[in-house]
Amino acid sequence: MKRDIFDKMITKLFPDQKIEVVSYEILSKNKLNEDGEWVLDTTAVFVDIRCEDFDNKGLCLTDYFTKFTGHEFGINKVL
């Protein structure tokens, strides 16, 4: 998933939150298929954000974006 798409999703889904994306990294993943071969899987996305209300609102963005997009997400709040 490209960063500009993620930025648009964050803005549209959480318009009341002031979320700043500090870093965004996409890593490829592999999985073992039925034949015992390693094949490409969906990508993993790691994001660091700044957000004042992140903890207070109880948003669990990692689970939300993983379920919403089908990609594995790791979203962390940084200072």
C-alpha positions in Angstrom: 0.0 0.0 0.0 1.4 3.3 -1.0 1.9 6.0 1.6 -0.3 8.6 -0.2 -3.2 6.1 0.0 -2.6 5.6 3.7 -2.4 9.3 4.3 -5.7 9.8 2.5 -7.3 7.0 4.5 -6.2 8.4 7.8 -7.5 11.9 6.9 -10.9 10.6 5.7 -11.5 8.0 8.4 -10.3 10.1 11.4 -11.0 13.7 10.4 -11.2 14.9 14.0 -7.8 13.5 14.9 -4.6 15.4 14.2 -2.4 12.5 13.1 1.0 13.1 11.6 2.8 10.2 9.9 6.5 10.4 11.0 7.8 7.3 9.1 6.3 4.8 6.7 8.0 1.5 5.7 6.8 -1.3 3.5 8.3 -4.7 3.8 7.6 -7.8 1.7 6.6 -11.0 3.3 6.6 -14.7 2.3 4.5 -17.6 3.3 4.8 -21.4 2.9 2.3 -22.9 0.4 0.8 -26.4 0.3 3.7 -27.6 -1.9 6.3 -26.5 0.7 7.5 -23.5 -1.4 8.0 -20.0 -0.2 5.8 -17.6 -2.1 5.1 -13.8 -1.8 2.4 -12.8 0.6 0.8 -9.4 1.2 3.1 -6.7 2.4 3.7 -5.6 6.0 3.4 -1.8 6.7 5.1 -0.2 9.7 4.1 3.3 10.5 5.2 5.8 13.3 2.6 8.5 14.0 2.2 11.5 16.3 -1.2 12.1 17.7 -2.3 13.9 20.8 -5.6 12.0 21.3 -4.3 8.5 20.3 -4.4 7.0 23.8 -7.4 9.0 25.0 -9.8 7.8 22.2 -8.8 4.2 22.6 -8.1 3.9 18.8 -6.3 0.6 17.9 -5.1 1.7 14.5 -2.9 -1.4 14.0 -5.8 -3.8 14.2 -8.2 -1.5 12.4 -5.9 -1.0 9.3 -4.9 -4.7 9.2 -8.6 -5.8 9.1 -9.6 -3.0 6.8 -6.9 -3.4 4.1 -5.8 -7.1 4.4 -2.2 -6.0 4.9 -0.3 -6.5 8.1 0.1 -3.2 9.9 2.3 -2.1 12.8 1.3 1.4 13.9 3.2 3.0 16.8 2.9 6.3 18.5 6.1 8.3 18.9 6.8 11.6 20.7 
